[in-house]
Amino acid sequence: MASKGAEYVHGKTAQLGFTTYRSIDPVVLSATVGYRHSWNRETRGQTINPGDLLFINPSIGFAINSEVTLTGGVQFKLRGRDRVNDSGSGIRTSQTSLDFGLGYASSEHRTINLTIRTDISGNSGAQANLSLLHKF
């Protein structure tokens, strides 16, 4: 298991997604849809195929002024069951999260974003992300 440092797996998943948006000043509606495929991997003499993942993330942004934007959204994840040696392991799962964000454009070239994601269902807890984007 990779968590115990014995074996690491690289290049066995691929993800493809698409984002679309519609701006109705001062509101921006957006949706992201994606799919992550996992290929078989060998570890400790077993063939393991982690379940594939489908995610849908609709969101809304509201520009308070030219510098500050508030965002909110929902993320839905549907994950297929894992397979070990071509036998199903576990069950298909779903997870739903709420997203809240605050963006601040400190200059024409620099933006700071704070995003908080918390579970509605599932067991991955909560995340807080702080990012700095600088355009060259």
PyMOL commands that set and color helices and strands:
alter all, ss='L'
color gray80, all
select helices_A, chain A and resi 2-4
alter helices_A, ss='H'
color red, helices_A
select strands_A, chain A and resi 13-24+27-38+41-43+46-49+53-63+68-79+82-84+87-89+93-105+110-121+126-134
alter strands_A, ss='S'
color yellow, strands_A
deselect
rebuild
show_as cartoon
